[in-house]
Amino acid sequence: MPLALLRRPDPDHIEVPHEGALLRVALRRRDTARRITLRVSSATGEVVLTLPSRTALGTAQRFAMSNAGWIAARLARVPERVAFEQGSNVPLRGVPHALVQRPGRGAPRVEGEGAEAVLSVACEPAHLARRTQDFLAREARADIAAAVERYSAKLGQRPARITLRDTRSRWGSCTARGELNFSWRLILAPPMVLDYLVAHEMAHLREMNHSPRFWALLRDLCPHVDAAEAWLKRNGTALHRYG
């Protein structure tokens, strides 16, 4: 009987003790994996142990335990989560807004400016998180659509479709069919960052690569490439802490 049929199913995770705490480590088997790998998502804090199909579970457990200190150190660097709840500070176009739930109905609205800025959402308390994320996604779609229009006029080309997602590894992408995908979380960043990401993906409609010609085209389209890249390098991971 094949070994794969004799092995008991793996648990979906294991717990690794470290300094009085238990670290949750998700398990993933991959037929294509050549060795055990350990990854901690800087966006979500998820710890994933990937192992080859024939590696014994005990070997994987010992590997994780031997790296408990490394896991804990990486988890300590993950930004603290900020829920969409009453009183939270949520950035909108780079400006912190106090999130306020109000009774009744109606569209969310922005009130005040600067340090007094408020995002006021009319709903039942249980619906505040969903209503807030829906509002942010709509705002992102509107800003992205406006930027696409500007760059379409400059390029003389238009995307086939625009999609918003909650991506973890990319802020935007362009398919060979000319479809653009963006993270709705770009609405949390300053406007120049969203504008740059749209210019970046629009440039791929003409240059589906990162060649010198691509970068020359992008810099011709967008004047703040370096500033936006620097902002994302410093602050991009923190955008995943919200919601």
C-alpha positions in Angstrom: 0.0 0.0 0.0 1.4 3.4 -0.9 3.0 5.3 2.0 0.7 8.3 1.4 -2.3 6.1 2.2 -0.8 4.8 5.4 0.0 8.2 6.9 -2.5 9.8 9.2 -3.8 13.2 8.0 -1.8 16.1 9.2 -3.3 18.6 11.6 -3.9 22.0 10.1 -1.5 23.5 12.7 0.9 22.7 15.5 1.7 24.7 18.6 5.2 25.5 19.5 6.1 26.5 23.1 8.3 29.5 23.6 8.9 31.4 26.9 5.6 30.4 28.4 3.5 31.0 25.2 2.3 28.8 22.5 3.0 29.9 18.9 0.5 28.7 16.3 2.2 27.3 13.2 0.1 26.3 10.2 1.2 23.2 8.3 1.2 22.9 4.5 2.4 20.0 2.4 3.6 20.6 -1.1 4.6 17.9 -3.6 7.0 20.4 -5.2 8.7 21.3 -1.9 12.3 20.1 -1.7 12.9 21.1 1.9 11.2 22.4 5.0 10.6 26.1 4.9 9.2 28.5 7.6 7.6 31.8 6.8 6.0 34.5 8.9 3.7 36.9 7.0 4.7 40.5 7.8 1.2 41.5 6.8 -0.9 39.1 8.9 1.5 37.4 11.3 0.5 34.0 10.0 3.2 31.4 10.6 3.4 28.7 7.9 5.6 25.6 7.9 5.8 24.1 4.4 7.2 20.6 4.1 7.8 18.0 1.3 5.2 15.3 0.9 7.4 12.6 2.4 8.7 14.5 5.4 7.5 13.0 8.7 5.4 15.2 10.9 7.8 14.7 13.9 10.6 16.1 11.8 8.5 19.1 11.0 7.6 19.6 14.6 11.3 19.5 15.7 12.2 21.9 13.0 9.5 24.4 14.2 10.6 24.0 17.8 14.2 24.6 17.0 13.2 27.9 15.3 10.8 29.1 18.0 13.0 32.1 18.9 13.1 33.2 15.3 9.3 32.9 15.0 8.8 34.9 18.1 11.2 37.6 16.9 9.4 37.9 13.5 6.0 38.0 15.2 7.2 40.9 17.4 7.8 42.9 14.3 4.3 42.5 12.9 2.3 45.7 13.3 -0.5 45.5 15.9 -3.9 44.9 14.4 -6.4 47.8 14.3 -10.0 46.6 14.1 -12.7 48.7 12.5 -14.4 49.5 15.7 -15.7 52.5 17.7 -12.8 54.9 18.4 -10.2 53.3 16.2 -8.0 55.6 14.1 -8.2 54.6 10.4 -6.2 56.4 7.7 -8.1 57.7 4.7 -5.9 59.0 1.9 -3.1 59.0 4.5 -4.9 61.1 7.1 -5.9 59.4 10.4 -9.7 59.5 11.0 -11.4 58.6 14.2 -14.0 55.9 13.4 -17.4 56.8 14.9 -20.5 54.6 14.7 -23.8 56.6 14.8 -27.3 55.3 14.9 -29.7 55.5 12.0 -29.1 55.1 8.3 -27.3 56.9 5.5 -24.0 56.8 3.7 -20.8 57.1 5.7 -19.4 60.6 5.8 -16.2 62.4 6.6 -16.3 65.2 9.1 -13.7 67.7 10.3 -10.1 68.1 9.1 -6.6 67.4 10.3 -6.5 66.1 13.9 -10.3 66.5 14.2 -11.0 64.3 11.1 -13.8 61.7 11.7 -15.2 58.9 9.6 -18.9 58.7 10.7 -20.7 55.5 9.8 -24.5 55.1 10.4 -25.3 51.5 11.2 -25.9 49.0 14.0 -22.7 48.4 16.1 -22.4 44.8 14.8 -22.2 46.1 11.2 -19.6 48.8 11.7 -16.6 46.8 10.5 -18.3 45.7 7.3 -19.8 49.1 6.5 -16.4 50.7 7.1 -14.5 48.3 4.8 -17.3 48.7 2.1 -16.9 52.5 2.2 -13.1 52.3 2.0 -13.3 49.9 -1.0 -15.8 52.3 -2.8 -13.5 55.2 -2.2 -10.6 53.2 -3.5 -12.4 52.2 -6.6 -13.4 55.8 -7.3 -9.8 57.1 -6.9 -8.4 54.3 -9.0 -10.9 54.8 -11.7 -10.1 58.6 -11.8 -6.4 57.8 -12.0 -6.9 55.2 -14.8 -8.8 57.8 -16.8 -5.9 60.3 -16.5 -3.3 57.8 -17.5 -5.4 56.3 -20.3 -5.5 59.8 -21.9 -1.7 60.0 -21.6 -1.0 56.5 -22.9 -3.8 56.2 -25.5 -4.6 52.8 -24.0 -7.2 51.5 -21.6 -7.4 48.5 -19.4 -9.8 45.7 -20.2 -11.1 45.6 -16.7 -10.3 46.9 -13.2 -10.7 44.6 -10.1 -10.2 45.4 -6.4 -9.0 42.7 -4.0 -7.4 42.4 -0.6 -4.1 41.2 -1.8 -1.2 40.4 0.5 1.9 40.2 -1.7 1.1 42.8 -4.4 -0.5 46.2 -4.4 -1.4 45.9 -8.0 -0.9 43.7 -11.1 -1.6 43.7 -14.8 -2.5 40.5 -16.7 -1.5 39.7 -20.3 -5.2 40.4 -21.2 -4.8 44.0 -20.0 -6.8 43.5 -16.8 -5.7 45.6 -13.8 -6.0 44.4 -10.2 -5.4 46.6 -7.1 -5.6 46.3 -3.4 -8.4 48.4 -1.9 -6.0 49.2 0.9 -4.3 51.8 -1.3 -7.0 54.2 -0.1 -5.4 54.2 3.3 -2.1 55.6 1.8 -1.4 59.2 0.7 -2.9 59.9 -2.7 0.5 60.0 -4.4 1.0 56.3 -3.6 -2.3 55.2 -5.1 -1.6 57.4 -8.2 1.8 55.9 -8.6 0.5 52.3 -8.4 -2.1 53.0 -11.0 0.6 54.6 -13.3 2.8 51.5 -12.7 0.2 49.0 -13.8 -1.0 51.2 -16.6 2.6 51.3 -17.9 2.5 47.5 -18.1 -0.2 47.8 -20.7 2.6 48.9 -23.0 5.6 47.2 -21.4 4.8 43.9 -19.8 8.2 43.8 -18.0 10.4 45.8 -15.7 12.9 46.7 -18.3 14.7 50.1 -18.6 12.0 51.0 -21.2 9.3 50.3 -18.7 10.9 52.5 -16.0 11.5 55.3 -18.5 7.9 55.2 -19.6 6.7 55.1 -15.9 8.9 58.1 -15.0 7.6 60.0 -17.9 4.0 59.3 -16.8 4.4 59.8 -13.1 6.6 62.4 -11.4 6.7 60.9 -7.9 7.9 57.3 -8.5 10.8 57.5 -6.0 8.7 59.2 -3.3 5.9 56.7 -3.6 8.3 53.7 -3.7 10.1 55.0 -0.5 6.7 55.5 1.3 5.7 51.9 0.4 9.0 50.5 1.6 8.6 52.3 5.0 4.9 52.0 5.5 3.4 49.5 3.1 3.3 46.5 5.5 1.4 48.6 8.1 -1.6 49.0 5.8 -2.4 45.4 6.3 -3.0 45.9 10.0 -6.4 47.6 9.5 -9.6 45.8 9.6 
